[in-house]
């Protein structure tokens, strides 16, 4: 196979696919990322509790700004929880989608 054809073939299909177990420390890295995700979820639970408290306090005291900020905080916390919970599925979805590009 001439050099030009070899380079063109490698440009289209380098033959690289992700595989587990290729590098040492992969299990440690997975544990670290899982722990970061857990800390994020715990922080979101705290943020949601505080936001709901601010929302309730603002509602009962007539503080419209506090009530609006509590609502915004609750929505942001819910979105963060959704993102943290779906992170693995989102990455898997786009990784599969990207592997289908030719």
C-alpha positions in Angstrom: 0.0 0.0 0.0 1.6 3.3 -1.0 2.3 5.9 1.7 -0.5 8.3 0.5 -3.1 5.6 0.7 -1.9 4.6 4.2 -2.2 8.1 5.5 -5.6 8.6 3.9 -6.8 5.3 5.5 -5.5 6.4 8.9 -7.2 9.8 8.6 -10.5 8.0 8.1 -10.2 5.1 10.5 -7.4 5.4 13.1 -8.6 2.2 14.7 -8.9 3.7 18.2 -11.7 2.6 20.5 -12.1 3.1 24.3 -11.4 0.0 26.3 -11.3 -0.5 30.1 -8.2 -1.8 31.9 -5.6 -0.3 29.6 -4.1 2.0 32.2 -3.3 1.4 35.9 -5.4 3.4 38.3 -8.7 3.3 36.3 -10.6 1.9 39.3 -9.2 4.7 41.5 -10.2 7.3 39.0 -13.7 5.9 38.8 -14.0 6.0 42.6 -12.8 9.6 42.7 -15.4 10.7 40.1 -18.1 8.7 41.9 -17.2 10.5 45.2 -17.3 13.9 43.5 -20.7 13.1 42.1 -21.9 12.0 45.6 -20.6 15.3 47.1 -22.4 17.2 44.4 -25.6 15.4 45.1 -25.3 16.1 48.9 -24.6 19.8 48.2 -27.7 19.9 45.9 -29.8 18.5 48.7 -28.5 21.2 51.1 -29.1 23.9 48.4 -32.6 22.7 47.8 -33.4 22.7 51.5 -32.1 26.2 51.9 -33.9 27.5 48.8 -37.2 26.0 49.9 -36.7 27.6 53.3 -36.1 31.0 51.8 -39.1 30.5 49.5 -41.4 29.7 52.5 -39.9 32.5 54.6 -40.4 35.0 51.8 -43.9 33.9 51.2 -45.0 34.1 54.8 -43.3 37.4 55.5 -44.3 39.1 52.3 -40.8 39.4 51.1 -41.4 39.1 47.3 -37.7 39.3 46.5 -36.8 36.5 48.9 -39.7 34.4 47.6 -38.5 34.8 44.0 -34.9 34.0 45.0 -36.1 30.9 46.8 -38.0 29.7 43.7 -35.0 30.3 41.5 -32.8 28.4 43.9 -35.2 25.5 44.0 -35.3 25.3 40.2 -31.6 25.6 39.9 -31.1 22.9 42.6 -33.5 20.6 40.8 -31.7 21.1 37.5 -28.4 20.4 39.1 -29.8 17.2 40.6 -31.1 16.2 37.2 -27.7 16.9 35.6 -25.8 15.0 38.3 -28.1 12.0 38.1 -28.1 11.9 34.4 -24.4 12.6 33.8 -23.5 9.0 33.2 -26.3 8.5 30.7 -25.7 11.7 28.9 -22.0 10.9 28.4 -22.8 7.4 27.3 -25.5 8.6 24.9 -23.2 11.1 23.2 -20.2 8.7 23.2 -22.3 6.1 21.4 -23.6 8.8 19.0 -20.1 10.0 18.3 -18.9 6.5 17.6 -21.4 6.2 14.8 -19.9 9.1 12.9 -18.0 7.9 9.8 
